[in-house]
Amino acid sequence: MSIKAKEQEIVEEFSLFDDWMDKYNYIIDVGKSIDKIDEKYKKNQYLITGCQSQVWVHAEYKDGKVYFKADSDALITAGIVGLLMRVMSGQPPEEIIHADLSFIDEIGLKEHLSQTRSNGLVNMIKQMKLYALAFQAKHKN
């Protein structure tokens, strides 16, 4: 499934909820079910800077695609990174690099986050795209 199709799926899921408390609860549920990072990667080099909570992201390259794992000490943050993983994990590096991730604006996520969580979201995206860029450079034919 393409990044755009995954984004559209999330937009449709969020449209089922009328208020932001329900949307937050949904994000928390996403956080509970993320593909958790191995404990050995819970080190500073995998920590996303500028985030209100601690969130670690690690990526692996397999069969031409990037797969993300993450964890956080806060459920809402785990849910946010979980949404990003759902959209970007299992995609080729080039598609991750060029993804506009418009679903974030479409569901109204940024305006419903605190400034530090919003900064953390931007930094999570940046780090995930940097992983894709590194894999693309390393695995060019």
C-alpha positions in Angstrom: 0.0 0.0 0.0 1.4 3.4 -0.9 2.1 6.2 1.5 -0.8 8.2 0.1 -3.2 5.3 0.6 -2.0 4.8 4.2 -2.5 8.5 4.9 -6.0 8.4 3.4 -6.8 5.5 5.7 -5.8 7.4 8.7 -7.7 10.5 7.7 -10.8 8.3 7.2 -10.3 6.7 10.7 -9.9 10.1 12.3 -13.1 11.4 10.6 -15.1 8.8 12.6 -14.4 10.8 15.8 -16.3 14.0 16.6 -14.1 15.4 19.3 -10.4 15.6 20.1 -10.7 13.6 23.3 -11.8 10.6 21.3 -9.0 11.3 18.8 -6.4 11.5 21.6 -7.7 8.1 22.9 -7.3 6.7 19.4 -3.7 8.0 19.2 -3.0 6.4 22.6 -4.4 3.1 21.4 -2.1 3.3 18.3 0.8 3.9 20.8 0.0 0.8 22.7 0.3 -1.4 19.6 3.4 0.0 17.9 6.3 -2.2 16.8 8.5 -1.6 19.8 12.2 -0.9 19.5 14.6 -3.4 21.0 15.9 -2.3 24.4 19.5 -2.2 23.0 18.4 0.8 20.9 17.1 2.8 23.8 20.2 4.9 23.7 20.9 8.6 23.2 21.9 8.1 19.5 18.3 6.9 18.7 16.6 9.5 20.9 14.6 12.2 19.1 15.7 15.6 20.3 13.4 18.4 21.1 10.6 16.2 22.2 8.6 16.7 25.4 8.9 12.9 26.1 11.6 10.4 25.4 11.0 8.7 22.0 13.5 6.4 20.3 13.4 5.5 16.6 15.4 2.9 14.8 15.2 1.8 11.2 16.3 -1.2 9.2 16.7 -1.7 5.5 15.4 -4.9 4.0 14.6 -5.8 0.4 14.7 -2.2 -0.7 12.4 -0.9 2.0 12.8 0.9 5.3 11.2 -0.6 8.4 10.9 1.5 11.6 10.6 0.5 15.2 10.1 3.0 18.1 9.1 3.4 21.7 8.3 6.3 24.0 7.8 6.9 27.7 4.6 8.7 26.9 1.5 7.0 25.3 0.5 10.0 23.3 4.0 10.3 21.8 4.1 6.6 21.1 0.9 7.0 19.3 2.2 9.9 17.2 5.3 8.0 16.2 3.1 5.0 15.6 1.0 6.9 13.0 4.3 8.0 11.3 5.5 4.4 11.3 2.2 3.1 9.9 2.6 5.5 6.9 6.3 5.2 6.3 7.4 1.8 7.4 7.7 -0.8 4.6 8.2 1.9 2.0 11.2 2.5 -0.3 13.6 5.2 0.9 12.8 7.5 -2.1 9.1 7.5 -1.3 9.7 8.3 2.4 12.1 11.1 1.5 9.5 12.7 -0.8 6.4 12.1 1.3 4.6 15.3 2.2 2.7 13.6 5.1 -0.4 15.8 4.5 -2.5 13.6 6.7 -1.0 15.4 9.7 -2.6 18.7 8.6 -5.8 16.9 7.4 -6.5 15.4 10.8 -5.6 18.6 12.6 -2.9 17.0 14.6 -0.4 19.8 14.8 -2.9 22.4 16.2 -3.9 20.0 18.9 -0.4 19.4 20.2 1.5 21.4 22.7 4.4 23.4 21.2 7.0 20.9 22.5 5.0 17.9 21.2 4.6 19.7 17.8 8.4 20.2 17.8 8.9 16.6 18.6 6.6 15.6 15.7 8.7 17.6 13.3 11.9 16.1 14.7 10.5 12.5 14.4 9.6 13.1 10.7 13.1 14.6 10.1 14.8 11.7 11.7 12.8 9.1 9.8 13.5 10.9 6.5 17.2 11.0 7.4 17.2 7.3 7.9 15.6 6.9 4.5 18.2 9.3 3.0 21.0 7.3 4.5 19.7 4.0 3.3 19.1 5.5 -0.2 22.7 6.7 -0.4 24.1 3.4 1.0 22.1 1.2 -1.3 22.3 3.1 -4.6 23.1 0.8 -7.5 
